[in-house]
Amino acid sequence: MSRYAEIKDATAEVVGVRLVKKTSTAKAHEAIRDLIVANPNYSYEQLADLLGCSRWLIYRVAVEYGVRRPRGAGSPARQKQEGY
């Protein structure tokens, strides 16, 4: 199971027999947003690998919440990291 699925399952609210998916998805996206903000040195691809989801999802969450990142070769996300 991917980390994204784990985040969604952990934030899901059960109402009777039905799973409230919009609330679950919103909370999962908030968790991804927090991860993006907390790790400015990681690229979207590295964050996607960490969560086990697509780079597109990371990008869409960033756009949804207006998270801006430095661009270009000198940005922290593009600099070589030790230990990753």
N, C-alpha and C positions, 0 to 999 in steps of 0.2 A: 504494500500500500504506500502511495506517495505521501510526502509530508503535507501537501496541499489537501489531500483527502483526509488526513488525520486532523488538520486544522478545522476543516469543515465539520467533521464528525464531532470534534470537541466543542464546537460552538453551536451545534444544532440544538434546537429547542423542540421537544416532543410535545405535541398538543393532541391528546387522545391517541389515535393510532397514526395520525398524519404528521409528517416532518415538515416544519416551516422552513422551506428552502431559501426564501429571500432573506430572512434574518440570518440564516446560517452563512449564506454567500456574502452578505454585507460584513459580518464579523470576520470571515476569512479574509476578505479584501482589506479590512482594517488591520489585521495582523500582518498581511503582506506589506501594506503601506508602512507600518512600524518597522518592519525588517529593512525595507529600502532606506528609510531615514536613518536607521541605526547603523547601517553599513555603507557609508558613502564610497568606500574604497573598492567595493565589489561591483562588477559589471552586472547588467541584467542577466546575462548568460550564466554567470557564476551564482547569482541568487536563484535562478531557475533550477540549476543543478542541485543546489542546496535543498530546495523545497521539493524537488522531483516533479516540477511542472514545466510548462512551456515558457520561453522567453516572451512570447506574445502576451501571456497572462500578466507577467510582471510589468510589461510596458503599459498594458491597458489599465492596470491598477494605478500606476504612476500618473497616467493621464487623467483618470477618474478623480484623483485627489489633488491634482495639480502639483505633484512633487517634481521639482526641477532639479536637474543634476548638471554638474560641470561638463562641458563638451570639449572635445579636441584631444590631441595626443598628450597634452600636459595635465589632463584631469586625473584625479586620484584613482578613478575607476580604470584607467588605461595604464597606469604605472604598474610595473612588475611587483608582485607581492611575494613575500617570503612565507613559506609554509602552506601555500594553497596549491 
